[in-house]
Amino acid sequence: MMSREQYRANSPGDDDDYDDNQRRQNRNDRSASQDKINQCEERIAKNIYDTEAWTSLMSEVKAMDIEMARPYYERFVLTYPTAGKYWKQYAEAEMQVSNYDKAEAIFKRCLHSCLNVELWRSYLNYIRDIKEKQDPNQNIAQAAYEYALDHVGKDISSTEIWNEFIDYLRNQKPSLYDQNHGRLRSTFQRAIGNPMHELDRIWRDYEQFENATSKATAKQTIADNQPRFKTAWNKYKEKKNMREGLLINMLARPPCGSHKEEQQKRIWLALIEFEKRNTQRFTNEELQSRVKFIYNQALLCLYHYPEVWYDAAMYCAESNVPTAVEESMDMFERACLALPKNILINLSFADFCEVRKFNDRAKTVYEKLLESRSDSIIFIQYQKFIRRTVSFEAARDVFIRARRADCSYHMYIASAMMEYQINNNANVATKVFELGLKQFINEPIYILNYLKHLEHLNDKNNQRVVFEKVLNTLPKQRAHEIWNKYLEFEEANGDPSTIEKAQTRKDEAYSTELVEVPTNNIMDGNVTLSYDETMRPNRIGKLIDRFRFMDLWPVRPDEMELMELDHNHEAGSHWLILSACAKADKERDVAHLSNAVNHGELRTEDPRRTKLQKDTAAKLKLNKYKQQFFRPNVDQMVLLNSTMAPASLSSIDNYLPEAVIAVLKLVPAHMGMMPNVDFVMESLRVNPLPPPPQQVMPRGGGVKRPNPDDDDDDDDDDGYSGNKPPANDIYGRRRAQKLQKTQ
């Protein structure tokens, strides 16, 4: 923008025009800024954790007057309470207009929860430049530096704080020289053991300090502290490499699975494990302090990760310090404050308190969680907790409370099972199931659990009543497993006529209806698969279903497959499960065999390799073999004449290398028509070749060098034989002479 002086130089006497242009430009800037703010607000309204929109908004807020900017800052730190960069910006905005009380209040709100070095440096500047000047006799800055180093002095970027504190001690009044001299030495010695940036410069300053203090003792003191410096310097280099790509000021938001978030999580977890290894041989107290510090720093970015909170809390609990339980509970409380609606972290905190007999605190955790959300799983765990710590009557009150909160059928099942299995009250359990049936008669899982309960009680009459009530009410698309249960009931308790009637009822119900067939046990609440084809009854399928028992079947899975009984011709869902299991078993066998073949774990003669495994493995690997290996041209291969006597290996072993003979011995003997080349190659592929024979070198000599003047028949006379060295073996002669001297 053109200044007033520049405008006067170009247009003398036009000050009024300049003011008009200036006001117009300011209005345009404010309008553009407000448009940008409105766009950011629209994005934030759609997604409260839109970090890009918040960052753009805060860049506009930074240029505002503090009175206008304060509401934006408060909203931001409420959404991102661990954003040290913006806490610092907020406090400095207050200090710029001399609102020191408000700035100090901001520091008190964020310092303990945000171990951010830049934030703490801003706080130290406020103490040194403003607070201490108001009362110079209190020596407030020194205490503030000590306090800051205890909290963030372990950070790899805390070098400036250490240097500022060292300079502060050096510049103290002469009357305090002796006292500060000892404090300066201890500060230097604390600093040189901390892996951080520019540690080598601090070491050089320390050497100068010791030499200036006392040359007589400097050499020994420096030598005593040098190993700590070297170890810290080496660890600093490792940490620096590990922190490559780390985003210290990344805004913490709930994980969404992005690559950036996963990368940051991996780096932080690696740094935590690196610190736990204690490669610097710290004392137990110092080690635990450093690990807790790195956990707290990681949580600045991983604020919404319950697993990191839980690991940090359990590390505190397992630490060998008197305050371990208190520190762990404090970590859990911070986690519940950060994630008030997270079921996992809240339930783990309640369980932690219950194990240590803090039942009142555990109850408070459950109640606070139920204020945030009323999921059935929370009521179920709360009911178990009340039953363990209070009484059955109080646990029943939790069930009544859950019913009023419109819980799911799981709460009814859990309450009934508690009454039956723990309180040994089958009547109350049955009443709970009957009460839930009025509301959840269209839930197959609930019905099956009710039937299972009646089966345990051997209450056949009520089972029949439930079957009739449900099968006449439940939609056929959801009743398939109930029908199967009904058939099992009749097969176990009825006669052939009632079994036939039950089967006929099911066939009539599903003659034209689509059904849902479960892929797993429906009692566990697993998802079902829908099939588009109609279920047409088949006599053999019904017969198989009738005579099976649990996982015992009257036919083998391969026989079922040969019968071509698929879901288009089957009367019950059990065959679908068996057929799927048969196919899965076959695929698993093939995959397992292929893996074993690749790792050389199975041989051809291994009895575990059945005919099915052999055939399927060969088919599975055939294309791969064709691509990897040269194959002989078998088109012109002459068929073996079976009338000819097969040649034995002994007749040709003089013409083949030993390794080839070893391979041929592994190949199965074959007489007759053309061999299966794929099978032969498979055998060669699977069976590892024996190691090549190692030539035993004779003692004292090498191999024979051929002599053109010797005849072949005279090899035994003139050539190398036994352990006798050749005539021109100089090394052998020298060794023989040494042996003679030793004798």
HELIX and SHEET records of a PDB file:
HELIX    1   1 ARG A    4  ASN A   10  1                                   7    
HELIX    2   2 ASP A   15  LYS A   46  1                                  32    
HELIX    3   3 THR A   51  VAL A   61  1                                  11    
HELIX    4   4 ILE A   66  THR A   79  1                                  14    
HELIX    5   5 GLY A   84  GLN A   96  1                                  13    
HELIX    6   6 TYR A  100  CYS A  110  1                                  11    
HELIX    7   7 VAL A  117  TYR A  126  1                                  10    
HELIX    8   8 ILE A  127  LYS A  131  3                                   5    
HELIX    9   9 GLU A  132  GLN A  134  1                                   3    
HELIX   10  10 PRO A  136  GLN A  138  5                                   3    
HELIX   11  11 ILE A  140  VAL A  152  1                                  13    
HELIX   12  12 THR A  159  ARG A  170  1                                  12    
HELIX   13  13 PRO A  174  LEU A  176  5                                   3    
HELIX   14  14 TYR A  177  ALA A  191  1                                  15    
HELIX   15  15 LEU A  199  THR A  213  1                                  15    
HELIX   16  16 LYS A  215  MET A  242  1                                  28    
HELIX   17  17 HIS A  259  LYS A  276  1                                  18    
HELIX   18  18 ASN A  284  CYS A  301  1                                  18    
HELIX   19  19 PRO A  306  GLU A  318  1                                  13    
HELIX   20  20 ALA A  324  ALA A  338  1                                  15    
HELIX   21  21 ILE A  343  VAL A  355  1                                  13    
HELIX   22  22 ASN A  359  SER A  372  1                                  14    
HELIX   23  23 SER A  376  THR A  389  1                                  14    
HELIX   24  24 PHE A  392  ARG A  404  1                                  13    
HELIX   25  25 TYR A  409  MET A  417  1                                   9    
HELIX   26  26 MET A  418  ILE A  422  3                                   5    
HELIX   27  27 ALA A  426  LEU A  437  1                                  12    
HELIX   28  28 PRO A  444  LEU A  457  1                                  14    
HELIX   29  29 LYS A  460  LEU A  471  1                                  12    
HELIX   30  30 LYS A  476  ARG A  478  5                                   3    
HELIX   31  31 HIS A  480  ASN A  493  1                                  14    
HELIX   32  32 PRO A  496  ALA A  509  1                                  14    
HELIX   33  33 ILE A  522  ASP A  524  5                                   3    
HELIX   34  34 ARG A  539  PHE A  547  1                                   9    
HELIX   35  35 PRO A  557  LEU A  562  1                                   6    
HELIX   36  36 HIS A  574  ASN A  598  1                                  25    
HELIX   37  37 LYS A  611  GLN A  628  1                                  18    
HELIX   38  38 LEU A  649  SER A  651  5                                   3    
HELIX   39  39 GLU A  658  LEU A  666  1                                   9    
HELIX   40  40 VAL A  677  VAL A  686  1                                  10    
HELIX   41  41 ASP A  712  ASP A  714  5                                   3    
HELIX   42  42 ASP A  715  ASP A  718  1                                   4    
HELIX   43  43 ILE A  730  THR A  742  1                                  13    
SHEET    1   A 2 GLU A 516  PRO A 518  0                                        
SHEET    2   A 2 THR A 528  SER A 530 -1                                        
END                                                                             
